[in-house]
Amino acid sequence: MFTGLVQALGKIQPLDDYYYQITCSGDEKTLILADLAIGDSVAVDGVCLTVMEILPQGFVAAASPETLRRTTLGQREEDAGYVNLETSLRVGSKIGGHFVMGHVDGTGCLQTVEETATSWEMSFTATEAIARYIVPKGSIAVNGVSLTIAELDPSRNWFKVAVIPHTYAQTNLRDLYPGSLVNLEADILGKYVEKLLNYNSPSRAEELSPAFLVEHGYL
């Protein structure tokens, strides 16, 4: 589990079809490798990967075929820029973002980016499978970065976020351009709510009627 607060930027290089080498340097190397161990989880552009080998400048991680199919990792070109890195959340650590599982729902595409006086406003496309969990002022992870939804298209085809200068400077969001693909993970809370309420069940839909809500004090 992660928080969506990126700790470092790194370079990623495929070693074969399923293994990747991630490297970083300087202070960023120290942040990532300080107590990293084989078997630990690291979010790489929001994708939870397991450390298979520790290297002097980074680590080697494996990605499953499902991960490559669902995320941008399987679509990256050689030397395609930096990836966002975050080690897993420790018990007792501060949670400054939101609970990010590292289980990417799918990819989106940057539509527009506009610099304002206080932030960079960025809009991304999202499939219905992801958009169904997006709500105004809710949370979403974009390339592993915890962001707040500033605006949601009524037709649920796109959403907008406002990225503060610190986040923009310290993550690979600064390197995106219209057409760039990104990894998207919707807030896990929405998925659990949907599961528990089971809106797709006809019997459940009948139960969640106005009369039911009034009876239980919601109206």
C-alpha positions as CSV (number, residue, x, y, z in Angstrom):
1,M,0.0,0.0,0.0
2,F,1.2,3.5,-0.8
3,T,0.1,7.1,-0.3
4,G,0.6,8.7,-3.7
5,L,3.4,11.0,-2.4
6,V,6.3,10.4,-4.8
7,Q,9.7,10.1,-3.2
8,A,12.0,10.0,-6.2
9,L,12.3,9.9,-9.9
10,G,14.1,7.0,-11.6
11,K,15.0,5.5,-15.0
12,I,13.5,2.2,-16.1
13,Q,15.0,-0.2,-18.6
14,P,13.6,-3.6,-19.7
15,L,15.9,-6.5,-19.2
16,D,13.6,-9.0,-20.9
17,D,9.9,-9.4,-21.5
18,Y,9.0,-9.3,-17.7
19,Y,12.0,-8.0,-15.8
20,Y,12.9,-4.3,-15.4
21,Q,15.8,-2.4,-14.0
22,I,15.0,0.8,-12.2
23,T,17.9,3.2,-11.4
24,C,18.1,6.5,-9.5
25,S,21.0,8.6,-8.2
26,G,22.0,11.1,-5.6
27,D,19.7,11.9,-2.7
28,E,16.8,10.1,-4.5
29,K,18.8,6.9,-4.5
30,T,19.2,7.2,-0.7
31,L,15.5,7.7,-0.2
32,I,14.5,4.6,-2.2
33,L,17.3,2.2,-1.2
34,A,17.7,3.2,2.5
35,D,16.1,0.0,3.8
36,L,14.8,-1.6,0.6
37,A,14.9,-5.4,0.7
38,I,14.2,-8.2,-1.7
39,G,10.5,-8.9,-1.7
40,D,9.5,-5.3,-0.9
41,S,7.0,-3.5,-2.9
42,V,7.7,-0.3,-4.8
43,A,5.3,1.8,-6.8
44,V,6.7,2.5,-10.2
45,D,4.6,5.1,-12.0
46,G,1.8,3.9,-9.7
47,V,2.3,0.2,-10.5
48,C,3.1,-2.0,-7.5
49,L,6.2,-4.1,-8.4
50,T,8.1,-6.6,-6.2
51,V,11.8,-6.1,-5.7
52,M,13.7,-9.2,-7.0
53,E,17.3,-7.9,-6.8
54,I,19.0,-4.9,-5.1
55,L,21.6,-3.0,-7.2
56,P,24.1,-0.3,-6.2
57,Q,22.0,2.3,-8.1
58,G,18.6,0.8,-7.9
59,F,16.8,-2.5,-8.1
60,V,15.3,-5.1,-10.4
61,A,11.6,-5.8,-10.4
62,A,9.3,-8.2,-12.3
63,A,6.0,-7.4,-14.0
64,S,3.3,-9.9,-14.9
65,P,1.7,-10.1,-18.3
66,E,-1.5,-8.7,-16.8
67,T,0.4,-5.7,-15.4
68,L,2.0,-5.1,-18.8
69,R,-1.4,-5.3,-20.5
70,R,-3.2,-3.0,-18.1
71,T,-0.5,-0.3,-17.5
72,T,1.9,1.9,-19.5
73,L,4.9,-0.3,-18.6
74,G,4.2,-2.6,-21.5
75,Q,4.0,0.4,-23.9
76,R,7.1,2.4,-22.8
77,E,9.8,3.1,-25.3
78,E,13.5,2.9,-24.5
79,D,14.7,6.0,-22.6
80,A,11.1,7.3,-22.4
81,G,11.9,9.7,-19.5
82,Y,11.5,9.2,-15.7
83,V,9.2,7.1,-13.6
84,N,7.8,8.1,-10.3
85,L,8.9,6.0,-7.4
86,E,7.4,5.4,-3.9
87,T,8.3,2.7,-1.4
88,S,5.4,1.0,0.5
89,L,3.7,2.7,3.5
90,R,5.1,1.8,6.9
91,V,2.9,1.4,9.9
92,G,2.9,4.7,11.8
93,S,4.0,6.8,8.8
94,K,2.2,10.0,7.8
95,I,-0.5,9.6,5.2
96,G,-0.4,12.8,3.2
97,G,-2.1,11.6,0.1
98,H,-4.7,8.8,0.1
99,F,-4.6,5.0,0.2
100,V,-3.1,3.9,-3.1
101,M,-2.9,0.2,-3.7
102,G,-0.6,0.1,-6.8
103,H,-3.2,-1.9,-8.6
104,V,-3.7,0.2,-11.7
105,D,-7.3,0.2,-13.2
106,G,-6.2,1.2,-16.7
107,T,-4.6,4.0,-18.7
108,G,-5.7,7.5,-19.5
109,C,-4.5,10.1,-21.8
110,L,-3.5,13.7,-21.1
111,Q,-5.8,16.1,-23.1
112,T,-4.7,19.5,-22.0
113,V,-2.3,21.2,-19.6
114,E,-2.5,24.9,-18.7
115,E,-0.3,26.8,-16.3
116,T,-2.2,29.2,-14.0
117,A,-1.0,31.6,-11.3
118,T,-1.1,28.8,-8.6
119,S,-1.0,25.5,-10.4
120,W,-1.0,23.4,-13.6
121,E,-4.5,22.4,-14.6
122,M,-4.3,19.0,-16.4
123,S,-7.2,17.1,-17.9
124,F,-7.1,13.4,-18.7
125,T,-9.4,11.0,-20.5
126,A,-10.8,8.1,-18.5
127,T,-12.7,5.0,-19.5
128,E,-16.1,4.3,-17.9
129,A,-14.6,1.5,-15.9
130,I,-12.5,4.1,-14.1
131,A,-14.7,7.2,-14.3
132,R,-17.5,5.4,-12.4
133,Y,-15.4,5.8,-9.3
134,I,-14.4,9.4,-9.8
135,V,-16.2,12.1,-7.9
136,P,-15.6,15.9,-7.6
137,K,-13.1,16.6,-4.8
138,G,-12.3,12.9,-4.6
139,S,-8.9,11.3,-5.0
140,I,-7.2,9.6,-7.9
141,A,-3.7,8.4,-8.6
142,V,-2.1,9.5,-11.9
143,N,1.2,7.8,-12.5
144,G,1.1,7.0,-8.8
145,V,0.7,10.7,-7.8
146,S,-2.2,11.4,-5.4
147,L,-4.4,14.1,-6.8
148,T,-7.7,15.7,-6.1
149,I,-10.4,15.9,-8.7
150,A,-11.1,19.5,-9.6
151,E,-13.7,18.9,-12.3
152,L,-15.5,16.0,-13.8
153,D,-17.0,15.9,-17.3
154,P,-20.8,15.3,-16.9
155,S,-20.5,12.6,-19.5
156,R,-17.6,11.1,-17.6
157,N,-15.2,11.1,-20.5
158,W,-12.6,13.2,-18.8
159,F,-11.5,14.7,-15.5
160,K,-9.4,17.7,-14.4
161,V,-6.8,18.1,-11.6
162,A,-4.9,21.0,-10.3
163,V,-1.2,20.2,-9.7
164,I,0.6,22.4,-7.3
165,P,4.1,23.6,-8.2
166,H,6.0,21.3,-5.8
167,T,4.2,18.2,-7.1
168,Y,4.7,19.3,-10.7
169,A,8.4,19.9,-10.2
170,Q,9.1,16.6,-8.3
171,T,7.2,14.1,-10.4
172,N,7.1,13.1,-14.1
173,L,3.8,15.0,-14.6
174,R,6.0,17.8,-15.7
175,D,7.2,15.7,-18.7
176,L,3.7,14.9,-20.0
177,Y,2.3,16.4,-23.2
178,P,-1.1,16.1,-24.9
179,G,-1.4,12.5,-26.0
180,S,0.8,11.1,-23.2
181,L,-0.5,7.9,-21.6
182,V,-0.7,7.7,-17.8
183,N,-1.6,5.0,-15.3
184,L,-4.9,5.6,-13.4
185,E,-6.0,4.1,-10.1
186,A,-9.4,5.1,-8.7
187,D,-9.9,5.5,-5.0
188,I,-10.3,2.0,-3.4
189,L,-13.1,3.3,-1.2
190,G,-15.4,3.7,-4.2
191,K,-14.8,0.2,-5.2
192,Y,-15.7,-1.2,-1.8
193,V,-18.8,0.9,-1.6
194,E,-20.0,-0.4,-5.0
195,K,-19.3,-3.9,-4.0
196,L,-21.2,-3.7,-0.7
197,L,-24.2,-1.9,-2.2
198,N,-24.1,-4.1,-5.3
199,Y,-26.0,-1.6,-7.4
200,N,-26.0,-4.0,-10.4
201,S,-28.3,-6.4,-8.5
202,P,-32.0,-5.8,-9.4
203,S,-33.1,-6.9,-5.9
204,R,-30.6,-4.5,-4.3
205,A,-31.8,-1.7,-6.6
206,E,-35.4,-2.3,-5.4
207,E,-34.2,-2.2,-1.8
208,L,-32.5,1.1,-2.2
209,S,-35.7,3.0,-3.0
210,P,-36.8,6.4,-1.6
211,A,-39.1,4.6,0.8
212,F,-36.1,2.5,2.1
213,L,-34.0,5.6,2.6
214,V,-36.8,7.4,4.4
215,E,-37.4,4.4,6.6
216,H,-33.7,4.5,7.6
217,G,-33.5,8.2,8.2
218,Y,-31.7,9.4,5.1
219,L,-34.4,11.7,3.8
